[in-house]
Amino acid sequence: MPNYYEILGVSPQASAEDIKKAYRAQAMQWHPDRNPGNEQAKARFQQINEAYEILGDPAKRQQHDAPSQMHGFPPGFQPFGAGGFDDMLRDIFGQQGGANFRWQPHATPKNRDIQYTLTITLEDAFSGKHMPVTIQFGSINKTLNVIVPAGVEPGYRIRFPAHGENSVPNAPAGDIYVQIHVQEHSRFQRNGSTLITEITVDAIKACLGAEVSVIGIDNNQMSIKLSPGIQHGMQVVAGQHGMSIMGSKTRGDLIVSLKIAVPTNITSEQQQLLEKFISISQGS
C-alpha cells in the first residue's frame, strides 16, 4: 500500500486540518491546468487525490494506519523485527503438543467500493451538467444526482461516500466513484484548457487577408482576422475562447489552424485576372 502520508508530505500524527491544508497546496501545485502537457504532473495529481480520499476520511485513515500502529508505533515500524509479532510468539512457545501459536491482527471488514464510468460530451465538460445517474450493482439500483463541474478533465472522479455495497453487516458501507470520460469531438481537440480546431480558407482570401467566422465550443460565432499572406498550417490564437477552467471564471485559448484551399472551379474572367496577377508578379 502506498504511504499516503509521504505523498501529502505530512506526518502520521498530522491533524485533519493539516492534511486538508497539505492536500490543497499540493493539488494547486500539480493541477493539470497549471502543468499543461506534463504527464508527470498529471500522475502526481492523481496520487494526491487518492491519498486525500483515504486520509481525509477518518474511517479509511484508521484502516490505513491500523496494520502499522501497534502499541503506538508509527506506520512502517516493525517492533518485533522483520518477521513480526507472529514469528516472535512462535520462537517463544514453539508448537507444543501440535498447537500452532499464531497471532492474527483483527481486520475491520469493509464493503466493496463501486466504480462507474460516466461518458459525457465535450460541450457538457465545457459548461458543466447536473444529471441523475442510475448505477446497478448486484440486485441494487441506486440513482445519484451527479454534478459535473464546468471544465472537468477526463479521468476526474466524483466520490459518493457510503453509497456503495452494504452487504457485510457491522462494517462501513463502500463508496461509489463516478469517473468522467469525455467523448472525442468532431471539430475540437482538447489539450487541458486549450481547444484546437481547423478551418479552411480559400487561397485568394489567404493572399489578401480577410475576416473569417468560427463557431466556438459555446456555440457562439466569433470573427477572426487573417493577415495578408497567411500560410497553410499557420495558427491563430483566440484568447478566452477555449475550455472552461474548473474552479475558475476564466477560459483557456482556442487555437485555429488554417488549411488553405486552392479554388478548382473558376470563371474565365477570374482566370484572366489570375493570369494578369502572375504576369505582374513576374515582371516586378
C-alpha positions, 0 to 999 in steps of 0.5 A: 500500500502506498504511504499516503502520508509521504505523498501529502508530505505530512506526518502520521500524527498530522491533524485533519486540518493539516492534511486538508491544508497539505492536500490543497497546496499540493493539488494547486501545485500539480493541477493539470491546468497549471502543468499543461502537457506534463504527464508527470504532473498529471500522475502526481495529481492523481496520487494526491487525490487518492491519498486525500480520499483515504486520509481525509476520511477518518474511517479509511485513515484508521484502516490505513494506519491500523496494520502499522500502529501497534502499541503506538508505533508509527506506520512502517515500524516493525517492533518485533523485527522483520518477521513480526509479532507472529514469528516472535510468539512462535520462537517463544512457545514453539508448537507444543503438543501440535498447537500452532501459536499464531497471532492474527491482527483483527481486520475491520471488514469493509464493503466493496467500493463501486466504480462507474464510468460516466461518458459525457460530451465535450460541450457538457465538460465545457459548461458543466451538467447536473444529471441523475445517474442510475448505477446497478450493482448486484440486485441494487439500483441506486440513482445519484444526482451527479454534478459535473463541474464546468471544465472537468478533465477526463479521468476526474472522479466524483466520490459518493461516500457510503453509497456503495455495497452494504452487504457485510453487516457491522462494517462501513458501507463502500463508496461509489466513484463516478469517473468522467470520460469525455467523448472525442469531438468532431471539430475540437481537440482538447489539450487541458484548457486549450481547444484546437480546431481547423478551418479552411480558407480559400487561397485568394482570401489567404493572399489578401487577408480577410475576416473569417467566422468560427463557431466556438465550443459555446456555440457562439460565432466569433470573427477572426482576422487573417493577415495578408499572406497567411500560410497553410498550417499557420495558427491563430490564437483566440484568447478566452475562447477555449475550455472552461477552467474548473474552479475558475471564471476564466477560459483557456485559448482556442487555437485555429489552424488554417488549411488553405484551399486552392479554388478548382472551379473558376470563371474565365474572367477570374482566370484572366485576372489570375493570369494578369496577377502572375504576369505582374508578379513576374515582371516586378 
